[in-house]
Amino acid sequence: MMQQSELVERVARYNPNFNETLLKKAYAYAMHQHRHQKRANGAPYFSHPLEVAAIVIDLQLDQDSVVAALLHDTIEDTETTKKEIDCIFGTNIGLLVHGLTKLRRLDLVSKKTRQGENLRRLLIAIASDVRVLLIKLADRLHNMRTLHYMLPEKRKRIAEETMEIYAPLAGRMGMQEIREDLEDLAFQTLHAEAYSTIHHKLSLLIQKSKKFIIEIEEKMVKSLLIANIQSVVKSRSKRPYSVFRKMERNGVSFEQLSDIIGFRVIVDEVQHCYQTLCVAHTKWPAVPGRFKDYISTPKQNDYRSLHTTIIGPYHQRVELQIRTHEMDKIAEYGIAAHALYKDGIYSATDTDNDSSDTHLIGQSRSYHWLHRTVKTLFDGEHPDDIFEHTRLELFLDQVFCFTPKGKLIALPRGATVIDFAYAVHTDIGNSCVGCKVNGQHAPIVSRLQNGDEVIIIRSRNQLPSSAWENVVATGKARAGIRRATKEARIQQYLGLGTKILIATFKRINHEFEPDQLEAVLEKVAYKTVNDAIAAVGCGELQPKDVIKAIFPDYQKERVPINKIRTNESWFNLNLMFKIPGRRRSFKFLETAHNHQLTGKIPIRGANENMTVKFNPEGGAVPGDRIVGILTPGEGVTVYPIQANALKAFEQTAHEWLDLRWDIDPDNHEKFPSKIRVVAIDGPGILADISEVIAKEESNISTLCLKSPNWGLTSMDIGLEVWDMKHLNRIIREVRGLSAVSHVTRLNG
């Protein structure tokens, strides 16, 4: 374990003006507060914050960051308070430690939203002070290095979270060294056998290639000296996870990879980078299509370098990365290597100042991305979508496209014209109706390529389609589409949601008041009352969760209002319903699972001696394209072509019969079908639906009711109809009832 004197000495190497007294005080305080705690491996707990501080020192961060690293677990894991940290170490360090404190268990009704809400708060904390992220990554890196002491299920969860969030986040901020360390440690936990195999093969390859590596390094340095270019040439091999990912992406074996070993050429000046490229391409043949200039067009994490591949000695492909010393530092340490982080300017609120260091933060592409992402979170993203949308932004494969005025737009690979429109401006995305790519009209869902020039065609009357959300590749575009369609969605479901909540609250002898819901919005994870009510209307939020949020102690079970309800079973009964102004009796016909109408079924294509029956789960009606499945000993079962049950017969084509309807226009006959109705649960709803069906001169043959959640009832209703038009008319009329949420046909 690092001693206090060693800690002080390591900080002094890069920061001679540090406050030694403050650093020693933090060391002693953290050690005292954690004195009774142990790590999972039995070591004193203080060894963890000490190792986190060591990683922070390796990044050469400022003194406050080192102190915060030493104290980062004190508020959560000891009796220390933020007020105490502020008093002893100052408010700046107190804010850092508070931002690093792990989130306590969130008081949310839905467990599904907790992980997304954690990420939301983490990103917001990072945006207020980027040092929170740097220390957080150091904390995660040390936890991953000691992960093997944890229980297996906990190891897997932490490794998955590291692979999905923390490693890509480190890469997005340009911290490639930490990203690769996190990826390899997570890969080792999640795929131990694959990691071991690749690691062993890499070791053998590097050992075997020593002579080749030395020769390339010597020849490159010598060639550059002749051109009066001072350089450092060093080899590097891909890390195990990087190799695994490339093998998986390209579907190749380890032996088929040709760029496992690459070389970095580090020079003094930017012009030397291009001169080095000229020397390399003059001395050795260049591989076509393998040149990338990330100096003139840097990546969004500030990475700058020239990439090329040549055919070197022994006719082997050699990958070269050519950069300056400053570019190399940023490539390894990203935002942590930036000059401003040595001068104590970190806060997002400082970006309005006029200092030169503040100007530097304004030039950071990583910082721009972070603020844009956080703005998206503030603009109404639901926590359930945070992981999905943020992860889309974390990966760095890019295409570079241009506006008609020559402005460069960087997008993730696979981005569409819609993504481009939203990247230019949200209003342009919302009003996009067409486009031209390189002067030619193209679909707005077209995938863009490097160098494309895109012209967006707009219409003020346009609203984005919700279907766009399934084709775009950026979180910004998805957020814009969701915001633009949000109001329409609220208007569509607000009334229904209100009725459901009124009925549900009445069931428990309470009256629904929007003010009650407003007081618990954080628990149900919605920003406004209308958002939450609309979510109830569309089935996204269950009414019982609203009741649990408003009345946490409510335990009473809801009383069923209809004694005839069963769960999944079909039943036979006669029911009398009271309908205003008259009395009507509806007969529910006794029906077997192998439903068969009396008389001859009017179809062609089956032997008249065969027993023919309809699909028991959904029937078939004239207007459906139908097929028959021949079952020896049982006859032919008629299915509509869209029936889900046909999937079970995909491998038995010999059992399929091509059938056609043979309807006598003078002898109308009714046929079996089935619909599912979801409606607000309450007295009289079944009678209302039955009355509509009766008015349309249809019979109800079967009925199954169940309650998928509080306030709603789902009814599977077997009908007898003349044809598809008759069925569609019934669906339309039932859907028009105010208490009905939606109606669908069941195909079985």
N, C-alpha and C positions, 0 to 999 in steps of 0.2 A: 504494500500500500504506500502511495506517495506521501512522503513526509512534508510538513509545512515549509521547511527550508527549500526543498526541491520545487514545490509549487511556486514559491516566490521567485526562485532563480529562473524558472522557465518563462514566467511572465516578463521578467526583466530583460530577457534576450531580445524581445521585439518591442517592448514598451518601457523604456528606462524611466519615464515620468510617472509611473503608476504609484498609487497610494498603498504602500506596504502595510501600514497599520490596518487599513480597512480590509485588506486581503487576509491578514492573519486573524483578524477578528471574525471574519466569515468562516474561516477554517475551523476555529475553536468553537464557534456557536453551533455550526452544523454537526460537528462531532459530538458535542454535548447533547443536542436535541435528539439525535438518533442513537444514543449510547446503549439503550436497552433493546434495540431492534437487530434482527438477523436477516440475512438474505436467504434464499431458498437453498443455497449451497453451504450454509452454515457460517459464512463470512460475516463480519460486522456490516450492518447496513450502510454505514458511512462510506464504505468502499465504493458504492454505486455513485453518489453525487461527486465523489472525488474523481472517478474515472470519466464522468460526464464533463467535469471541469477540464480534465486533461485533453479531451477531444476538442473542446472549445478553444483551449490554448493552442492546439495544433492548427486551428483555423485562424489563429492570431486575432481573435476578437478583442474588444475593449475590456477594460477592467470591470465595468458593471456586468457584462455578460459572464465573466468568470465567477464573480460573486453570486449572481443569480443561479448559475449552474450548481454551485455548492449548496445553495439554499432551496433548490427547486421543489423538493418534497417536504419541506418543513411544515408548510401550512396544512397540507392534507394528512400527512402521516404522523404529526406530532401535535402538541397543544398550542403551537405557535399560531398567532393571528397576523393578518396583514398589517394591522395597526402597529403591532410590535415590530415587524420588519421595517415599516416606514420610520418608526421612531429610532431604531438602532442604525439602519443602513441607508435611510433616505427614501423619498417617495418614488424616485426613478427605479431603484432596485425593487421596491415594493410592488410597483406595477408589473415589472418583468416576472417576478415570482408568482404574482397573482395570475397573470396570463398563462403561466406554465402549469399552474395547479390543475390536476386532472379534474374534469367535470364530475360533480357529484351526481348521484342517480337522479335522472330527470323525472319530474313528476308529470309524465305524459300518460294518457289513457292507452294509447296504442304503442306497443313495443316496437312495431315496425319503424316508427319515426325516430327512435332514439339515436340510432347510429348516424342518420342523416343530420339530425340536430347537433350532435357532437361535432361533426365535420364543419357544419355551418359556423359554430362558435369558434372552432379552432381557426378557420380562415379569417374570421373577423378579428380575432386576437392577433393573428399574424399581420394583418393589414395595418393595425394600429402601431405595431413595432416589429420590424422584420427579425429582430434578434430573437423573438419568441420562437419563430420557426427554426432558426439556426440551433438554438439550445434544445428545442424539442427533437430535432433530428439527431443531435448528439445523444440525448437521452434514449431515443429508440435504438440507436446503433449499439450502445452498451447493453441494453436489454436483450437485443438479438444475439449478442456475443455470449450471453449467459443463459440463453433460452433453453438449453438442454437440461437445466435443472428443474424446469417446470413440468407439470403433469402433461401427458400427451395431448389431451383435448385442448388445453390452454395453449400449448405450443402451436398447434395447428391454427387456432383462431388468430393468435398474434402474428404468425407468419403470413397468413392470408391478408390481414389488414395491412401489414408492411408491404407486401407485394402490390396490393391494389391501390394504396393511398400514399404511404410515406416514401417509398422508393420513387414512384413517378413524380411526386411533389418535389423531391430533392433534384431530380433531373430537370423539372420545369423551372427551377430556380438556378440551373446551371451547375449544380454541385455534383458533378459526374462521379467523382471518387466515392463520395458517400452513397450515391445511388447504387453504384456497382457493388459496394460492400453489403448494403441492405438486401439487394436482389440475390446475391450469392448465399447469404445467411438464410434467407427465407426459402430459397430453392433447395438448400441442403436439408431443411426441415420438411418441406412438402414433398420432395422427390429425392429421398436420400440415395436410392440405388442409382438413379440417373446422374446425380451429382458426383457420386463416387466414381462411376465409369468415365465420365467426361474429364474429371479432374486427373485421373490416372493417365488417360490418353494425352491430355495436354502436357503433363510432366514429361512423358516419353518423347513427344514431338519436340518440345523445347530442348531437351537433352540432345536429341538427334540433330537439331538444326543449329547448334552452337557455331559451327564453322561457317555456315551460310550467313548467319546473323552478323558475325564479326566482319566478314568480307564485305557485306553490303555497307555496314557502318563506315569502314575504312575507305571504301571507294567513294562514297557519297561525300564524306568530309574532304577528301583529297580533291575531288572534282570542284567543290565549292571554293576551296582555297585558291585554286587556279583562277577562278572568277572573282577573287578578292572578296569572298563572302565568308565571314566568321559564322560558324554554326555548331550546334550540338545535335548529334544524331543518336537516338536511342530507340531500341526495339521495344515493342510491347505486344503481348498476346491477348487475345480475347479472353474474357472471364468465363467460367463454366456456364452461368445462366445465359450470357450473350450467345455462346455457342449453341446451347440447347434451343434457344428461341429461334435462331437462324435455321437450324436443322428442321425444327417443327414447321416454320413458316414456308420453307422452300421444299420440304419433303425429301431431304437428302441425308446421307449418312455423314459421320464425322470425316471419313476419308475423302469425301467429295468436296469438302470446303477448302477453298484455295486462299482465303485471306485471314487465316487464324492468327498469323504473325504479321504485324505491320510495323512501320517505322515513323517516328516523329522527327521532323527536321525543324529545329528551333533557331531562329535568326534574330538579328537586332532590329531591323527596320521593316516596315510594310513593303517597301519596294524590293527588299531582298527576298520576300516571299515569292513574288512573281519572277524574279531573276532565277531563284532556285528551281521553280517550275520549268523554266526554259532550259536550264542545265540538265534537269532530269529527263525531259522529253527529247533533248538532243543526244544524250548519251545512251538512253534505252528506249525501245519502242513503247508508246503509250497504248493502253487498252482502250478502244473506242467506247464512248458513252460512259466512262468512269470518272470524268472530271466534274467537280462541283466547287463553286466559288462561294464560300460562306463568309468571305471578307467583304465583298461588295454588297452581299445580301445576307446579313447575319441571321441566325436562327432566333426564335422568339425568346430564348433563354440567354441571349447575348453571346452565344458561341460563335467564334470567328476562326476560320482556317481554310486552307486550300486542300482539297482531296483529289488525289489522282492515283491511278494504278498503272504500273509499268511491268514489262517483261524483263526481269533482272537476270543475274547469273544463274546458270543451270536451267534456263528457260522457265523459271518459276515466276508466277505473278506476285508482285510486291506492292502493297498498299502504302502510300505515302501521305502523311498529314503535315502540311507546311504552315508554320505560324510563328509569330514573334513571342518573346518571353512573356510579355503582358497577356497576350492571347492564351498562352499555355496556362498561366495562372488562373485566368477566368474559366478556361475549359475544365480545370480540375476542381476549383472551389467556387465557381459561379459568383453569385451575389455576395458571398462572404469575402471574395477577393477584391471587391470594389474599394477604391481609395476612401470613399466616404465613411466606410465602416471602421476606419482607423481614427476618424475625427469626431465620433460621437453623435452623428446625425442619422437618426433612424426613423423617426416618427412620421407617419403619413401626414400629420398636421403641419409638418415643416415644409411641405412641398410648395407652399406659397411664399416662402422667404426668398430673398434675393442673393443669398450666399452662393459662392461657386460650388460648394459641396452639395447644396440643395439642387443646383442645376444638374449635377451628376445623377442624383436620384431620379430626376425627371427624364434622363436619357436611358434609364434601365428598362429594357423590354420586359424582363421578368417582373419588375415592379408594376409596370403598366398592366400586365396580364393579371397580376394578383388583384389590383384595384378593380379591374373590369369584372373579374369573377365575383368579388365581394359585392359589387354593385348589383350584379345579377341576383345574388342571394337576397339583397334588400328589396329587390323589385318584385317580390311575391312568390319566389319558388317555394313549393311545399317540401318539407324535409324528406318525404319519401323519394323525391326526385334528385336530391342533392348529390348522392353518390353517382348516379347515372350521368348527370350533366357535368359534374366536376371532373369525373374520370375521362370524359370525352376531351376535356381541355388539357389533360395532363400529358398526353402523348405527343411526341415532337415530329413525327414524319410529316413533312410539309410540301405544299405546292405554292408557288408564287405566281400571282396573276396581276393584271393591270387594269385600271380604269381607263376610259378614253383619254383622260388628261395625263396618263402616265404614272398615277399614284400606285405604289406597290401594295398589294393586299396579300398577307401571308395567311394560309388556311391549312388545316390538317388534311393529309392525304385522304381522298375519298369525298371531299367536300363538293357540294353542288352549287349551281348558280344561285339558289336560294340562300345558301350560306354566305356567298359573296355579297349578295344584296344586303343582308343583315350586317355583315362586317363593315360595309360602307356607312350605313345608317339604318336605324330601326325603321324609320318611316319609309325608306326605300324598300326594305324587305316586306313591310306590310302592304305596300301598294304595287308589288311586282306582279305583272301579268304575262311577261314574255321577256325574251333576251336575244341578243346577238353575240355569238362567240366567234371571235376572229372574223367579224363581218358577215357571218352566216347565221340565219335564224336557227335556234336550237331549243329543245325542251328545257324548261326551267329546272328540271331534275337532273340535267346532264352533269356528269362528274367532270371536274375541271383538271386540266393538265398544266404543268409548268409552262409559263410564258403566255398563257391564254389572255387575250384582251376581251373584256366582257362589257357589253352595253346592256343596261337594264331598261326594259320598257315598262312604264308605270300607268296605273289608272287610279284616280282618286276614289272611284267607287268600289275598288277591290278590297276584300278582306281575306287574310290568309286562310287557307283550308287547314283544318286540324290534321288532315292526312299528311301534310308536309312534315309534321313532326317525326314521322316514321322514316323519312328519307334524308333529312339533314344530318350533318356530322358535327356541328358545333353547338355548345351549350348556349351561346348567345342567340343563335337562330331559334333554338327550341324555346328559350325563355321569351323571345319576342312573339313567336307564334302563340304560345300559351297566354301571354298577356292580351294579345289582340282578340283571342277567342273567348277570353274569360268572361267578359260582360255578357256575351251571347249565351254562354253556358249558364250564368247566374240567372238571367232572365227566363231561360227555359225551365230551370228546376227549382227556382225560388218558391213559387206558389205551391208546388207539390211537396217540397220539403217542409214548408210551414204547416200544411195540412197534416202531414205525417207526425210532426212534433206535437201539434195540438191534440191529435187523437191519442198519441202515446202518453202524454202528460195527463190527459183526462182519465186514462186507464188506471193511473196510480193516484187519482184524486188530487191532482195539481193542475194549475193553469199555466200554460207556457207563456213566458215573458221573454222577449229578446234580450232585455237587460240582464237576466240571469245567465244567458249564454255568453254575453259579452264579458262577464266577470271570469269565465273559465276558458277563454279562447286559447290560452297558452297550453292548457291541459289537452285540448282536442287538436292542437297544432294547426290552427287556422288563424289568419290575420284579422279577418272581419267577421261580423255576425252573418252577413249575407253569404260569404264564402262557406261558412259552416252549414248554414241552412240549405244552400244549393247542394252541398256535398251529401247531405241527408237525402235530398230529393233524387239524386242520381245513384244512390246506393254506396257511395264512397265512404260515408261516415254512418255508422249504425246509430239509431235513436237510443239504444240502451247505453252506448258510450256517452251520449250527451247527459242522460240521466245519472250515470255513475260520476260524471264530472261535476254536475250541479249538486247532487245529493250523494256524497261519498258513502254515507252510512245506510243508504237504502238497500234493504235485503229482500224485500217482499217479492215473491214470484208473481209474475203477471197471471191473471186469471183468464183462462180461455173463454172467449165469448161465444163460441160455437161448439156445442157438445158433440157435434157429429164429426169433428176433425180427427183424422188419423195422420200418421206420419207419411209413409210411402205406400201404404197398402191401398188397393182398389176396393171399393165397397159398393154394395147394392142397396138402395133405399128409395122410399117415396118421401118427398119433402113438400110441405105446403109453405109458400112464401106469400107474405102480405105485400101487395102492390097497391099504391095509392089509387083509390077509385074503383078497385075491383079485386076479386080473389081468383088466383090462378093456381092450378096444380101442375107441377112439372114432374114428369115420370123419368127417373134415371133407370135405363134399361139394364137388365142383367146381362153381363158381357163376359165372355171367357177370354183368356189371353190369346188364344188362336181365333181371333175375330173373323167371322165369315158371315157375310150378308146372305139372307135367304135368297134362293133362286140362282140362276146361272149368271156368273160374272161375265160381263160383255167385253172380252178381250180376244185378240187373235194372236196365234203363235204357240199355243199350248194344245196338246192332244185333248180332245173333248172327253176322253175317258179318265183323264187325270183329275185328282182333287186339287182345286185351285182356291187359295185363300189370300187375304191381304196381310201385309206387314203388321204384326200386332202392336208395334210401338208407335206407328204414325199413319198407317193406312196409305192410300193413294187415291187421287181423284182425277177425273178427266181434265186434261191440260198438262198433267205431269208426263214426262217421258218415263216409261216404265220398263222394267226388266223382270224376269222371273228366275228364281233360284230353284233348281230341281233337286229335291231331296228324296232318295230312294225310299219307298215305303210310306212317304208322307205326302208326296205330290209337289205342287209348285206354289211358292210364296211370291206374291207380287210386291215389288218395291219401287218407289220413285227413284230415279237415277241418282238423286242427291242424298239418299238415305245413308246415314252413318253406318248402319248395320252391314252394308255391302263391302266394307273394308275387310270383314272377316272372310270374304269369299274371293279375294283378289288372286289367290294362288290356285283357284279351282275354276278356271275359265270354262271347262267342259260342262259345268253345272248351270251356266248362264243361258237364258233364253231371251231372244229379242221379241218383246211383246208389243202389241198395238191395241188401242182402244177400239171397240166395235159398238158404238153407241147408236141406239135406235132413236132418231129425233122425235118420234111419236110416243115413246115410252120412257119418260124420265124416271130415273132411279137414283137414289142417294148412295153416296160412297163414304167410307170412313176416313176421317182426318183427325188431327189432334193439335191443339194450340196451348201455349202457356201464357197465362195472364198474371202479371205482378201488379198488385193494387194496394192502396191504403187499407189496413185492416180495420173493419168497423161494421156495425150492424147495417144490414141491407145491401152490402156491396154484391154479395152473391145473387141476390134477387135482381139487382139492377143489370148485372151481366146476363143472367138467365132471360130477363125480359127482352134485352136486345137480340139475343140468339133466337128467341121465339118469334119476335117480329120479323126476323129474316127467314122464317119458316124452316128452321133447322132443328134437329133433335139433339139432345145431349145424351150420349151413350155411356160415358164413364166420367168420373170426377175424382180427382185427388187433390187435397189441400195440405199445405204445410207453411210454416212461418220461417223464412230464411233469417229474419231478424225482427226485432221489435218494431211494430208499426206497419209491417208489410206482410201480405199474404201472397203466396204463390199457388196458382191453381192450374193443374194440368187437366184440360177439358177435352174429352173425346166427342167429336161432332159427326153428324151425317149431313153431307152437302151434295149438291148436284154436280158442281164442277169447280175449277180453279177460280173463276170469276165470283161464284157464290161464296167461296171460302175467303177470298180477299175482301169482299164486301163486309163480311162478318167481322174480320180482323179490324178493318177500318172503323166500323161503328163501335166496337168494343173499345178500341184505342181512344175514341172520342169522349169516353166517360171521364169526368173530372177527377175521379179517384184512382184512375188506372195509370200506372207508371209506364208500362210497355207491354206489348203483345208480340209473341213470336210463334211461328209454326214449328211444331216438333216433327222432325222427319224420321226419328228413330235410328 
